[in-house]
Amino acid sequence: MEQMKQNGFIDRYFMISERGSSVWTETLGGVVTFMAMAYILVVHPSIMAADGKGMPREAVFMATALIAAASTIVMGLWAKLPFALAPGMGSNIIMIGLVTAGLATWQQGIGMVVISGALFMLVSYPILKPLYILGVRDKKILDFNLRKVVVDAIPVSVKFGVSFCIGLQLVVLGAGSSGIRLALVANNAFVLGNLMEPRVILGLVGLIAILAMVFLQRKNGRALIQGGYLIGMLLITGAAIYLEMVKMPSSMVRTPPSVLPVLWAFDFRGAWAIEYLPYILVFFMGDFFSTAGTALACAEKAGLMDDAGNVPKLNEVFWVDSLFSVIGAFFGLTVVTTFVESSAGVESGAKTGFASIVTGALFIAALFLSPVFLMIPPMATGAALIAVGVGMMMGVRRIVEQTKNDQLELISVLLMIAYYSLLRNTAGAMCFGIVMNTVLRCIQFVFNPTKPDPVKLASGIGLFLLGMSYFAVQIWSA
C-alpha cells in the first residue's frame, strides 16, 4: 500500500502498478499497436479514393490520422484500456462499393455511417437507468440495454459470415490494386493480370513476406514479427523506389493536408432512402460485433476479464466507439471501430489506457509525415489488403466451432457465402443469411416443437421482416 502511495499521478490514474505493468511496458505496447495498425493510414485513403470516383485521398488521410489519434486517446483517458480505434476495414469497402456501383454518392454513404453510429449509441444506453429515481437498485435492471437483445437475435452464422464475406472482398480488391487480378468491364468478368510484370511480381513477393510475418507464429503463439503489415508495405515501397517505380517526395515532412474537402460533407437526408437500410444495418453490425469481440479478446489476454466474463469499463468502450463513429462521419470517415490489432500491444504487455495514449500520440506525429505514407504504391497497399482479407476469412475456424453442433447454422452461413460469391453484395448476403436461418428454424420447429423464448422470437421475426424488406426493395427497384 505504501508503494502505491509513492507512485506518480500517471501510475495511479491508469492503475499501471495495480494491473502488474510498468510505464515502459505500456509505452512499448502502445508503439507495437501503432505499428500493427498504421497500415490504415495508407489503405483507408487508397480505398476511399476509388480511382478518382470517391473522396480526395489527402483529405481522407488527414481525417483518418486525426480521428484515430483523438478516439484512441479518449479511449485511454476514459475507459483506461489498451484499445486503439480507427476507421475499420470492411465498412470502407461496403461504402465505396456503393459509390463505384453508382448506387449512392460518398456523401450519402457517410450519412449512413452517422445513422449507424447514432443507432450504436442508442443501443448502448441503459434505457432503464431512470428507474433509479423510483427506488430501483437492482444493477442488472439499471444496466439493461438493447445490446444484449441485438446480440442474442443475430444468428451466429450471420455474425461470422459477414466478416468472411468482407474478407473475401478485401482479397479481390487487393488483387486488383496490385495488378494480380484485372477486371473485364464489358462482361463483368475477372482475369489474371500479367504475372511477369515487375509490379505484379513485387506485389506477390511482398504479399508472401507479409503473410509470413503476420501469420507464422513462434512457439509461444506470438507473431513472427510485430507490425508485419506496416513493415511489409515499407519493404515493398523501398524496393519500388530502388526499381524506380516510385518517385521520392521532395520533402518527408510537411504541413498536414486540409481536411476541409470532407469536413461536414455528409448527406444526412439522402441517407434515409429505404434501399439503404440494409447497408446501415451492415455498418451497425460491423461496428457492434467488431468492438465487442475485440474488447473481450484483448481483455482476456490482458488478464482483465473476471471468471464471469465481465470486462471493466466495457460500457465506456462502447460509448467511445459509437461516439467517434458519429464524430468521424463529420470528418468524412466510415465506421470508427476498436481495432483487433490492439491485441498486438496487449501481447507485448500493455494492460492500461496509457498504451492508448502512446498510440494516439504516434498518430498525431503521422499527420506531419503524410508524404511518406502517401507515396506508398498500390502494389504495397494491395498486398496488405489481401493479407488483411485473409485474416478476416480465418474467422471460418470460429464458424466451424460455433456450428459443429448445429447443422442449420452451418447451412445458413454456407448459403450466405454462396450468395456473396455469386452477387458480391454484402448487405444482400447478410439479409439472405438471416432469412434462410429463420426459414430453416421454422421448419425445424414444425417437426420438433419447443417452447420459444418470447424475446428471441420477437427479435427473430423483426430481423426476418427486415431481410425480406431488402429483397422487396431490390425487386421493386428492378
HELIX and SHEET records of a PDB file:
HELIX    1   1 GLU A    2  GLN A    6  1                                   5    
HELIX    2   2 PHE A    9  PHE A   14  1                                   6    
HELIX    3   3 VAL A   23  MET A   37  1                                  15    
HELIX    4   4 ILE A   40  ALA A   49  1                                  10    
HELIX    5   5 ALA A   50  GLY A   52  5                                   3    
HELIX    6   6 ARG A   57  VAL A   74  1                                  18    
HELIX    7   7 MET A   75  ALA A   79  3                                   5    
HELIX    8   8 SER A   91  THR A  100  1                                  10    
HELIX    9   9 TRP A  106  SER A  124  1                                  19    
HELIX   10  10 LYS A  129  LEU A  134  5                                   6    
HELIX   11  11 LYS A  139  LEU A  142  1                                   4    
HELIX   12  12 LEU A  146  ALA A  153  1                                   8    
HELIX   13  13 VAL A  156  SER A  178  1                                  23    
HELIX   14  14 PRO A  198  PHE A  215  1                                  18    
HELIX   15  15 GLY A  228  TYR A  242  1                                  15    
HELIX   16  16 GLY A  270  TRP A  272  5                                   3    
HELIX   17  17 ILE A  274  TYR A  276  5                                   3    
HELIX   18  18 LEU A  277  LYS A  301  1                                  25    
HELIX   19  19 LEU A  314  PHE A  330  1                                  17    
HELIX   20  20 SER A  342  GLU A  347  1                                   6    
HELIX   21  21 PHE A  354  ALA A  366  1                                  13    
HELIX   22  22 LEU A  367  LEU A  369  5                                   3    
HELIX   23  23 SER A  370  LEU A  374  1                                   5    
HELIX   24  24 PRO A  378  MET A  393  1                                  16    
HELIX   25  25 VAL A  396  THR A  403  1                                   8    
HELIX   26  26 GLN A  407  LEU A  423  1                                  17    
HELIX   27  27 THR A  426  PHE A  447  1                                  22    
HELIX   28  28 PRO A  454  SER A  477  1                                  24    
SHEET    1   A 2 LEU A  85  PRO A  87  0                                        
SHEET    2   A 2 VAL A 336  THR A 338 -1                                        
SHEET    1   B 2 ARG A 181  LEU A 184  0                                        
SHEET    2   B 2 ALA A 189  LEU A 192 -1                                        
END                                                                             
